[in-house]
Amino acid sequence: MANTSARMLRLLSLLQTHRYWPGAELADRLEVSPRTLRRDVERLRELGYPVQATRGVAGGYQLRAGAAVPPLLLDDEEAVAIAVGLRSAAAGAVAGFEETSVRALAKVVQLLPPRLRQRIDALQAVTSPGVPGGGPVLDAAVLTTIATATRGEERLRFDYTAGDGEARRRHAEPHRLVPLGRKWYLLAWDLDRADWRSFRVDRITGPALTGARFRPREIPGGDPAAWLRSRIRSIPHRYEVSVLLETGPETVRALTGDWAVCEPVRDGVCRMRMSVDDLSWPAMVLSVLAVPFAIESPVELRERVRAAGRVLLRGADASDVDGPTPPWRRSA
């Protein structure tokens, strides 16, 4: 790699990819001699990047958190604001930027000094980030650890609570974090079962980096999101929902994303289908869309919507000045 500036950017990118790089392997990736690699590392240090070197036969390099924010030319307040903003976006506050935010968050947190990490954790502890659509609130530390292992191609151990409520210790090679609908999923190669598995991130606790790296495998079909959707569809669900809506398919898709299939029936009318175990989600969709609809199935959804409607109407009447006095305002 002849261009020094381009080579140093490549070196910095590689150092941010893994927790530790053997010197020989890093030099081979950059197609330079060990001596040139040492000079490039020294240049990065002069710029303020905290690169730690280990001597010996198994020596190598590692990018550590420094005593100050590395040269992004950010002050402490700006660095904290960026990390908090990325956590919010990763949780789904900014649609379409969840996966990018997780990758960026893993890089930023890795380089922040401990005093700033403590400030971010303290701020997170006293705030309640909202998740659009009522999705589960994720532990930012869990999400960041998984993202770090995925980006660094490092094996991960964690406890996972399955759908039956039983928690099991898992050992896996994390390949991709995939946001789908209102949830995050980890797509990984399960080492104990020698097969691909998907894990809901909100059910993962205690993720721990093992330090053992792995060579990435080819994801089935090449598209992580498509593989995950097909896997979820193959799982039997309690309810098969079908609703006619007096609106266009694009309006429904903008709200439901990949969690519903919407097809046009005629001009201005479409049919929404989804497979769910909990009817709260389709009921919420109908409420938010606020367009005329007809529930084809299941019968239970009709009852759920009727019950929700009665509660909302009572609340609206109680809020009316001329309506009945709500119970909590009545004198004893």
C-alpha positions, -999 to +999 in steps of 0.1 A: +000+000+000+021+029-013+000+059-001+010+066+036-021+085+045-044+058+030-024+031+048-027+048+081-064+052+077-066+015+069-044+007+100-067+027+122-098+010+108-082-024+114-073-015+150-109-005+156-121-038+142-104-061+167-095-058+203-060-072+196-040-078+164-008-099+162+019-078+146+026-103+118-010-106+109-015-068+109+015-062+087+003-089+063-031-072+060-015-039+052+011-055+029+040-038+046+071-049+066+070-050+104+094-020+105+069+001+084+041-010+106+060+002+137+065+036+121+028+039+112+018+030+147+041+056+161+025+082+138-009+073+151+004+078+187+017+112+177-018+121+166-032+110+199-045+075+193-037+053+222-021+023+205-006-003+229+022-026+217+031-060+231+066-073+225+078-108+219+070-136+195+033-133+201+035-095+202+009-073+186-011-041+188-043-030+205-062+003+205-070+013+241-092+039+257-071+070+263-069+096+290-086+120+267-110+118+237-089+109+206-085+135+179-121+138+167-116+174+180-145+169+205-147+183+240-161+162+268-197+175+265-197+168+227-184+133+232-211+125+258-238+140+236-227+119+207-227+087+227-261+094+243-276+103+208-262+071+193-278+050+222-311+067+215-309+060+177-298+024+184-329+019+204-350+029+175-356+066+181-344+073+145-360+049+121-335+035+096-304+043+115-305+015+142-278-008+128-255+021+118-259+036+152-249+004+170-217+001+149-208+037+156-216+034+193-193+004+196-164+025+181-171+056+202-175+038+235-143+018+229-123+050+227-139+070+255-120+074+288-136+058+319-147+091+334-168+099+303-183+064+302-194+069+339-211+101+329-229+084+301-241+055+323-253+079+349-273+099+324-287+067+310-298+056+345-319+086+351-336+088+317-362+066+300-355+063+263-386+058+243-389+030+218-413+037+189-441+012+186-437+000+222-407-023+215-385-035+244-361-011+259-325-025+254-296-024+279-271-002+261-242-021+277-255-054+264-260-040+229-226-024+228-208-056+240-226-077+213-218-051+187-181-051+197-179-089+195-197-089+161-175-062+146-144-078+161-153-113+150-149-125+185-167-154+201-193-145+227-209-162+258-242-150+272-273-162+291-304-164+269-340-167+280-359-187+254-396-184+247-404-211+272-389-189+300-359-212+306-325-194+307-295-212+292-258-203+287-249-200+251-216-199+232-218-184+197-200-166+169-219-134+164-222-124+127-249-096+125-272-075+146-305-071+127-332-046+136-366-061+125-399-044+133-397-033+170-370-057+181-332-063+177-320-098+168-285-113+169-277-137+140-250-161+152-235-195+146-243-215+177-212-235+186-230-259+209-256-268+182-233-263+152-261-244+134-273-209+127-295-193+154-313-160+160-315-145+194-336-116+206-313-091+221-337-080+248-336-117+261-298-117+263-281-110+296-245-111+308-227-111+274-190-117+278-162-113+252-141-145+252-110-132+234-112-160+208-116-148+173-134-167+145-135-166+107-169-154+095-191-179+078-213-172+048-248-163+060-275-184+045-288-167+013-264-138+018-291-115+033-293-115+071-326-097+073-342-120+047-330-151+065-343-138+098-377-130+083-381-164+068-371-180+100-396-160+120-424-168+095-416-205+098-423-204+136-460-212+144-479-182+159-510-181+179-530-158+157-531-152+119-544-117+114-562-105+083-577-070+081-591-049+052-581-013+054-594+018+036-559+031+027-530+023+005-504-004+012-476+021+015-493+038+044-495+005+063-459-006+054-446+027+067-459+018+102-455-020+103-423-024+084-415-061+078-439-073+104-469-073+081-477-083+045-499-057+028-514-062-006-538-040-026-574-052-030-588-024-051-583+014-053-580+028-019-583-006-001-556-030+010-554-062+030-529-065+059-518-099+071-495-107+101-487-136+123-486-128+160-487-143+195-500-111+211-529-091+196-517-058+212-495-051+182-522-053+154-547-035+177-522-007+181-516-005+144-554-001+137-556+026+163-526+046+149-537+043+113-571+057+122-588+046+089-619+026+083-612-012+086-629-046+086-614-074+107-615-107+087-597-128+114-593-137+141-624-132+162-603-125+192-589-093+176-625-080+171-631-084+208-597-068+217-605-037+195-640-034+209-627-035+245-600-010+237-626+013+221-649+012+251-620+022+274-610+050+251-645+063+248-650+062+286-618+082+290-628+107+264-662+112+281-646+116+315-623+143+301-653+163+287-663+192+309-700+184+303-695+147+307-696+125+338-672+132+366-644+106+367-642+084+398-609+100+411-625+134+411-656+125+430-658+134+467-659+105+492 
